[in-house]
Amino acid sequence: MPQKDPCQKQACEIQKCLQANNYVESKCAAVLQEMRRCCARYPRGRSICCSGFEKEEREREKPKAASE
């Protein structure tokens, strides 16, 4: 049996928050931060739910690496 995604609960909370707030992302900042914290606790690739957050993190690191 496949293991449950460790950040699935947070991903569902994001969806609920966005739906409740007409998809205004700024109103769900706290829930999004919880998801980022969850994703940071697990190695890349461990959570399918984190794939977009991992991509976001890599994009954020690119300019920093280029300026060094």
N, CA, C and O atoms as CSV, one atom per row, in Angstrom:
chain,resi,resn,atom,element,x,y,z
A,1,MET,N,N,0.846,-1.188,0.000
A,1,MET,CA,C,0.000,0.000,0.000
A,1,MET,C,C,0.892,1.253,0.000
A,1,MET,O,O,1.809,1.340,0.816
A,2,PRO,N,N,0.647,2.221,-0.891
A,2,PRO,CA,C,1.486,3.415,-0.939
A,2,PRO,C,C,1.373,4.218,0.355
A,2,PRO,O,O,0.321,4.266,0.993
A,3,GLN,N,N,2.480,4.839,0.717
A,3,GLN,CA,C,2.498,5.655,1.920
A,3,GLN,C,C,1.734,6.951,1.681
A,3,GLN,O,O,1.776,7.509,0.584
A,4,LYS,N,N,1.038,7.430,2.708
A,4,LYS,CA,C,0.279,8.670,2.591
A,4,LYS,C,C,1.235,9.847,2.441
A,4,LYS,O,O,2.280,9.895,3.090
A,5,ASP,N,N,0.875,10.782,1.591
A,5,ASP,CA,C,1.697,11.968,1.392
A,5,ASP,C,C,1.744,12.754,2.707
A,5,ASP,O,O,0.694,13.077,3.262
A,6,PRO,N,N,2.940,13.066,3.214
A,6,PRO,CA,C,3.044,13.716,4.523
A,6,PRO,C,C,2.489,15.136,4.565
A,6,PRO,O,O,2.186,15.642,5.645
A,7,CYS,N,N,2.352,15.785,3.416
A,7,CYS,CA,C,1.855,17.162,3.397
A,7,CYS,C,C,0.471,17.285,2.754
A,7,CYS,O,O,0.041,18.382,2.400
A,8,GLN,N,N,-0.213,16.162,2.607
A,8,GLN,CA,C,-1.532,16.183,1.972
A,8,GLN,C,C,-2.533,17.010,2.784
A,8,GLN,O,O,-3.350,17.733,2.213
A,9,LYS,N,N,-2.469,16.906,4.092
A,9,LYS,CA,C,-3.405,17.657,4.943
A,9,LYS,C,C,-3.266,19.162,4.683
A,9,LYS,O,O,-4.266,19.867,4.543
A,10,GLN,N,N,-2.024,19.645,4.619
A,10,GLN,CA,C,-1.789,21.064,4.379
A,10,GLN,C,C,-2.258,21.466,2.976
A,10,GLN,O,O,-2.809,22.551,2.789
A,11,ALA,N,N,-2.038,20.591,1.998
A,11,ALA,CA,C,-2.482,20.874,0.631
A,11,ALA,C,C,-4.004,21.016,0.578
A,11,ALA,O,O,-4.529,21.891,-0.109
A,12,CYS,N,N,-4.699,20.156,1.302
A,12,CYS,CA,C,-6.168,20.237,1.348
A,12,CYS,C,C,-6.625,21.519,2.032
A,12,CYS,O,O,-7.612,22.133,1.627
A,13,GLU,N,N,-5.894,21.917,3.078
A,13,GLU,CA,C,-6.232,23.163,3.777
A,13,GLU,C,C,-6.067,24.369,2.857
A,13,GLU,O,O,-6.852,25.314,2.928
A,14,ILE,N,N,-5.058,24.342,2.003
A,14,ILE,CA,C,-4.869,25.430,1.034
A,14,ILE,C,C,-6.067,25.499,0.099
A,14,ILE,O,O,-6.604,26.579,-0.147
A,15,GLN,N,N,-6.486,24.353,-0.421
A,15,GLN,CA,C,-7.633,24.333,-1.330
A,15,GLN,C,C,-8.892,24.862,-0.651
A,15,GLN,O,O,-9.639,25.645,-1.237
A,16,LYS,N,N,-9.123,24.430,0.586
A,16,LYS,CA,C,-10.311,24.906,1.324
A,16,LYS,C,C,-10.254,26.412,1.522
A,16,LYS,O,O,-11.250,27.109,1.326
A,17,CYS,N,N,-9.080,26.915,1.915
A,17,CYS,CA,C,-8.923,28.348,2.158
A,17,CYS,C,C,-9.137,29.143,0.879
A,17,CYS,O,O,-9.850,30.146,0.879
A,18,LEU,N,N,-8.525,28.701,-0.202
A,18,LEU,CA,C,-8.677,29.423,-1.468
A,18,LEU,C,C,-10.131,29.451,-1.928
A,18,LEU,O,O,-10.622,30.484,-2.385
A,19,GLN,N,N,-10.814,28.325,-1.810
A,19,GLN,CA,C,-12.229,28.278,-2.205
A,19,GLN,C,C,-13.066,29.212,-1.342
A,19,GLN,O,O,-13.950,29.905,-1.845
A,20,ALA,N,N,-12.786,29.229,-0.052
A,20,ALA,CA,C,-13.562,30.059,0.867
A,20,ALA,C,C,-13.301,31.552,0.664
A,20,ALA,O,O,-14.124,32.391,1.031
A,21,ASN,N,N,-12.148,31.872,0.078
A,21,ASN,CA,C,-11.763,33.275,-0.100
A,21,ASN,C,C,-11.688,33.699,-1.565
A,21,ASN,O,O,-10.914,34.586,-1.923
A,22,ASN,N,N,-12.494,33.061,-2.405
A,22,ASN,CA,C,-12.557,33.399,-3.834
A,22,ASN,C,C,-11.180,33.437,-4.493
A,22,ASN,O,O,-10.903,34.286,-5.340
A,23,TYR,N,N,-10.329,32.505,-4.089
A,23,TYR,CA,C,-9.000,32.333,-4.680
A,23,TYR,C,C,-8.105,33.565,-4.550
A,23,TYR,O,O,-7.256,33.819,-5.404
A,24,VAL,N,N,-8.304,34.327,-3.473
A,24,VAL,CA,C,-7.420,35.449,-3.170
A,24,VAL,C,C,-6.289,34.881,-2.315
A,24,VAL,O,O,-6.447,34.645,-1.117
A,25,GLU,N,N,-5.148,34.670,-2.962
A,25,GLU,CA,C,-4.025,33.988,-2.326
A,25,GLU,C,C,-3.545,34.696,-1.052
A,25,GLU,O,O,-3.145,34.036,-0.093
A,26,SER,N,N,-3.581,36.014,-1.037
A,26,SER,CA,C,-3.085,36.766,0.119
A,26,SER,C,C,-3.877,36.457,1.391
A,26,SER,O,O,-3.353,36.595,2.496
A,27,LYS,N,N,-5.124,36.044,1.240
A,27,LYS,CA,C,-5.944,35.719,2.406
A,27,LYS,C,C,-5.598,34.347,2.991
A,27,LYS,O,O,-6.085,33.975,4.059
A,28,CYS,N,N,-4.753,33.604,2.277
A,28,CYS,CA,C,-4.379,32.260,2.723
A,28,CYS,C,C,-2.885,32.168,3.035
A,28,CYS,O,O,-2.313,31.078,3.019
A,29,ALA,N,N,-2.262,33.297,3.315
A,29,ALA,CA,C,-0.814,33.332,3.538
A,29,ALA,C,C,-0.389,32.396,4.664
A,29,ALA,O,O,0.631,31.718,4.544
A,30,ALA,N,N,-1.145,32.346,5.747
A,30,ALA,CA,C,-0.771,31.495,6.885
A,30,ALA,C,C,-0.815,30.018,6.506
A,30,ALA,O,O,0.059,29.248,6.905
A,31,VAL,N,N,-1.817,29.623,5.744
A,31,VAL,CA,C,-1.961,28.232,5.329
A,31,VAL,C,C,-0.841,27.864,4.339
A,31,VAL,O,O,-0.299,26.760,4.387
A,32,LEU,N,N,-0.508,28.792,3.457
A,32,LEU,CA,C,0.579,28.566,2.514
A,32,LEU,C,C,1.915,28.421,3.249
A,32,LEU,O,O,2.754,27.604,2.870
A,33,GLN,N,N,2.102,29.215,4.296
A,33,GLN,CA,C,3.335,29.123,5.083
A,33,GLN,C,C,3.427,27.774,5.792
A,33,GLN,O,O,4.511,27.199,5.896
A,34,GLU,N,N,2.311,27.275,6.274
A,34,GLU,CA,C,2.294,25.941,6.903
A,34,GLU,C,C,2.719,24.874,5.898
A,34,GLU,O,O,3.446,23.942,6.241
A,35,MET,N,N,2.264,25.016,4.664
A,35,MET,CA,C,2.637,24.068,3.615
A,35,MET,C,C,4.136,24.141,3.351
A,35,MET,O,O,4.795,23.109,3.226
A,36,ARG,N,N,4.672,25.343,3.267
A,36,ARG,CA,C,6.118,25.501,3.052
A,36,ARG,C,C,6.906,24.852,4.188
A,36,ARG,O,O,7.923,24.200,3.953
A,37,ARG,N,N,6.432,25.033,5.418
A,37,ARG,CA,C,7.114,24.421,6.576
A,37,ARG,C,C,7.066,22.899,6.484
A,37,ARG,O,O,8.054,22.223,6.769
A,38,CYS,N,N,5.926,22.369,6.089
A,38,CYS,CA,C,5.790,20.919,5.945
A,38,CYS,C,C,6.759,20.415,4.883
A,38,CYS,O,O,7.470,19.433,5.095
A,39,CYS,N,N,6.781,21.089,3.748
A,39,CYS,CA,C,7.658,20.659,2.647
A,39,CYS,C,C,9.124,20.727,3.053
A,39,CYS,O,O,9.922,19.893,2.625
A,40,ALA,N,N,9.487,21.700,3.867
A,40,ALA,CA,C,10.874,21.847,4.309
A,40,ALA,C,C,11.302,20.696,5.220
A,40,ALA,O,O,12.493,20.412,5.343
A,41,ARG,N,N,10.345,20.043,5.850
A,41,ARG,CA,C,10.669,18.939,6.768
A,41,ARG,C,C,11.015,17.645,6.049
A,41,ARG,O,O,11.581,16.737,6.659
A,42,TYR,N,N,10.689,17.541,4.776
A,42,TYR,CA,C,10.879,16.288,4.048
A,42,TYR,C,C,11.837,16.480,2.880
A,42,TYR,O,O,11.899,17.564,2.299
A,43,PRO,N,N,12.585,15.435,2.533
A,43,PRO,CA,C,13.491,15.548,1.387
A,43,PRO,C,C,12.712,15.771,0.096
A,43,PRO,O,O,11.567,15.340,-0.037
A,44,ARG,N,N,13.353,16.454,-0.853
A,44,ARG,CA,C,12.696,16.699,-2.156
A,44,ARG,C,C,12.229,15.390,-2.755
A,44,ARG,O,O,12.930,14.378,-2.712
A,45,GLY,N,N,11.041,15.430,-3.311
A,45,GLY,CA,C,10.484,14.243,-3.943
A,45,GLY,C,C,9.697,13.353,-3.000
A,45,GLY,O,O,9.017,12.434,-3.456
A,46,ARG,N,N,9.768,13.594,-1.708
A,46,ARG,CA,C,9.061,12.750,-0.733
A,46,ARG,C,C,7.555,13.002,-0.763
A,46,ARG,O,O,6.758,12.087,-0.559
A,47,SER,N,N,7.177,14.254,-1.020
A,47,SER,CA,C,5.765,14.632,-1.044
A,47,SER,C,C,5.400,15.146,-2.432
A,47,SER,O,O,5.967,16.132,-2.904
A,48,ILE,N,N,4.457,14.480,-3.080
A,48,ILE,CA,C,3.977,14.945,-4.385
A,48,ILE,C,C,3.317,16.314,-4.229
A,48,ILE,O,O,3.419,17.158,-5.118
A,49,CYS,N,N,2.657,16.528,-3.124
A,49,CYS,CA,C,1.984,17.807,-2.873
A,49,CYS,C,C,2.973,18.968,-2.846
A,49,CYS,O,O,2.586,20.111,-3.090
A,50,CYS,N,N,4.227,18.696,-2.558
A,50,CYS,CA,C,5.236,19.761,-2.439
A,50,CYS,C,C,5.905,20.113,-3.754
A,50,CYS,O,O,6.712,21.041,-3.793
A,51,SER,N,N,5.604,19.414,-4.819
A,51,SER,CA,C,6.341,19.628,-6.067
A,51,SER,C,C,6.320,21.091,-6.515
A,51,SER,O,O,7.355,21.609,-6.935
A,52,GLY,N,N,5.202,21.754,-6.441
A,52,GLY,CA,C,5.129,23.165,-6.831
A,52,GLY,C,C,5.913,24.059,-5.899
A,52,GLY,O,O,6.519,25.034,-6.343
A,53,PHE,N,N,5.913,23.749,-4.620
A,53,PHE,CA,C,6.653,24.539,-3.644
A,53,PHE,C,C,8.151,24.322,-3.813
A,53,PHE,O,O,8.939,25.250,-3.631
A,54,GLU,N,N,8.547,23.101,-4.161
A,54,GLU,CA,C,9.955,22.811,-4.413
A,54,GLU,C,C,10.435,23.573,-5.642
A,54,GLU,O,O,11.550,24.093,-5.657
A,55,LYS,N,N,9.598,23.640,-6.668
A,55,LYS,CA,C,9.952,24.388,-7.883
A,55,LYS,C,C,10.081,25.870,-7.534
A,55,LYS,O,O,11.011,26.537,-7.988
A,56,GLU,N,N,9.159,26.381,-6.735
A,56,GLU,CA,C,9.196,27.779,-6.306
A,56,GLU,C,C,10.512,28.058,-5.569
A,56,GLU,O,O,11.139,29.093,-5.792
A,57,GLU,N,N,10.920,27.154,-4.710
A,57,GLU,CA,C,12.156,27.311,-3.944
A,57,GLU,C,C,13.372,27.321,-4.871
A,57,GLU,O,O,14.278,28.136,-4.693
A,58,ARG,N,N,13.398,26.430,-5.849
A,58,ARG,CA,C,14.522,26.390,-6.804
A,58,ARG,C,C,14.599,27.693,-7.598
A,58,ARG,O,O,15.689,28.208,-7.845
A,59,GLU,N,N,13.439,28.226,-7.998
A,59,GLU,CA,C,13.408,29.487,-8.754
A,59,GLU,C,C,13.923,30.639,-7.892
A,59,GLU,O,O,14.604,31.536,-8.390
A,60,ARG,N,N,13.602,30.613,-6.622
A,60,ARG,CA,C,14.038,31.667,-5.709
A,60,ARG,C,C,15.554,31.598,-5.490
A,60,ARG,O,O,16.204,32.626,-5.300
A,61,GLU,N,N,16.111,30.390,-5.517
A,61,GLU,CA,C,17.545,30.206,-5.294
A,61,GLU,C,C,18.377,30.590,-6.514
A,61,GLU,O,O,19.541,30.956,-6.353
A,62,LYS,N,N,17.832,30.521,-7.718
A,62,LYS,CA,C,18.584,30.802,-8.948
A,62,LYS,C,C,19.234,32.192,-8.940
A,62,LYS,O,O,20.445,32.282,-9.143
A,63,PRO,N,N,18.490,33.267,-8.716
A,63,PRO,CA,C,19.131,34.599,-8.752
A,63,PRO,C,C,20.223,34.729,-7.681
A,63,PRO,O,O,21.249,35.367,-7.918
A,64,LYS,N,N,20.008,34.137,-6.527
A,64,LYS,CA,C,20.986,34.195,-5.450
A,64,LYS,C,C,22.280,33.519,-5.884
A,64,LYS,O,O,23.365,34.059,-5.665
A,65,ALA,N,N,22.178,32.353,-6.491
A,65,ALA,CA,C,23.346,31.601,-6.939
A,65,ALA,C,C,24.054,32.348,-8.065
A,65,ALA,O,O,25.282,32.316,-8.141
A,66,ALA,N,N,23.320,33.008,-8.926
A,66,ALA,CA,C,23.905,33.739,-10.054
A,66,ALA,C,C,24.666,34.972,-9.576
A,66,ALA,O,O,25.644,35.374,-10.206
A,67,SER,N,N,24.236,35.572,-8.482
A,67,SER,CA,C,24.884,36.796,-7.994
A,67,SER,C,C,26.127,36.501,-7.158
A,67,SER,O,O,26.896,37.414,-6.856
A,68,GLU,N,N,26.333,35.248,-6.783
A,68,GLU,CA,C,27.495,34.904,-5.953
A,68,GLU,C,C,28.739,34.721,-6.765
A,68,GLU,O,O,29.800,34.429,-6.213
